[in-house]
Amino acid sequence: MNKDTKYWVGFNNIPGIGRVRLGQLESYFGNLESAWNAPFGEIKRAGLDSPALRTIDEWRSKISPDDEMEELEHFHVQILTCKDEKYPKRLKEIYDYPPVIYVKGSVLPEDEWCLAVVGTRRATVYGRQITEEIVSDLARNKITIVSGLAKGIDTVAHRSALEAGGRTLAVFASGLDIIYPPENEKLAKNIIENGAVISEYPLGMKPRAENFPRRNRILSGLSLGVLVTEADENSGALITTRDAVEQNREVFAVPGSILSPSSRGTNRLIQNGEAKLVRNYSDILEELNLTTVARQIEMRELLPETETESMLISQLTAEPSHIDEVCRKSGLPAATVSSTLAMMELKGLVKQVGVMNYVLSREMRQEYRVRVE
């Protein structure tokens, strides 16, 4: 853990001090430790507006970063700042990403293949059934399910993923020490054992009404797309779909009876072309090009990276390269290059984008470039 982490936590406890203002402080002072310990007159020079300056002046003396870290350790909560390598890469892509997230459990590399599943708190028999069926099949295909632990569809989604032997992430609208709703306390514990609970809010933060819409941007931000299985026209789940569209994520919806109020929201999304109609899990996997995720994960575990793979990765970019060109640049025999690229495609490292033309996989490009360089 970076020594600056506790000061990220300290500032994150101050109301209204988010990503932009933290960026201003870090840019001016070089690090947040210096900003935290700076006299008020010096903080004024960092360019923050007057309300932010007054808030910092009021709250800084009330917060002990060391005490905050001690409490987080007591609750077994991990801190990830936007500067950490383990901070979810996809979440970092959105405009309003949280500068600090609190994690209890584990976020694994395979969780990059995840889908947010949301819907009404007043789920019908149909909504529960279709959510269970689709989520169970997605989980069996190694897709991590992201939801908000709320009553109704969220609860069904988390439980279905766990019962299918899959992984699931729950995003809180409160601190991680406050389970909401309380009746999902056991479910939250099971999620921690087979995934993680995540929040941008410090310990002790209660689930205020205004926190839920803010929480929804993280649900979609973590995910490749959002699936709404059942929602009326005023459902909070539709806020998540709007966030998804702004974040350039895919939106999916399950159609329902035109006579059911609980399906008016999903039917409208489909009718307006705002969501792709989903009949079963395969519709989602095909749309997101995730039909081989389970195989890719299996191959990653079976075949560690070799020197040959490293060499080929160094020759590939986001632009298509023909296999003859790869052979020429690498100096490797055609048979070796061909067989290695075939294995790398199964592992999700490269993609064939035409006859014998290859590119680095979009999802793996950053990670493997770092390793090579």
Buried (B, 14 or more C-beta within 10 A) or exposed (E): EBEBBBBBBBBBBBEEBBBEBBEBBBEBBEBBBBBBEBEEEEBBEBEBEEEBBEBBEEBBEEBEBEEBBEBBEEEEBBBBBBBBEEBBEBBEEBEBBBBBBBBBBBBEEBBBBBBBBBBBBBBBEBBBBBBBBBBBBBBBBBBBBBBBBBBBBBBBBBBBBBEBEBBBBBBBBBBBBBBBBEEBEEBBEBBBEBBBBBBBBBBEBEBEEEBBBBBBBBBBBBBBBBBBBBBBEEBBBBBBBBBBBBBEBBBBBBBBEEEBBBBBBBBBBBEEEBBBBBEEBBBBBEBBEBEBBBBBBBBBEEEEBEEBBEBBBBBBEEEBBEBEBBBEBBEBEEEBBBEBBEBBBBBBBBBBEEEBBBBBBEBBBEBBBEEEE
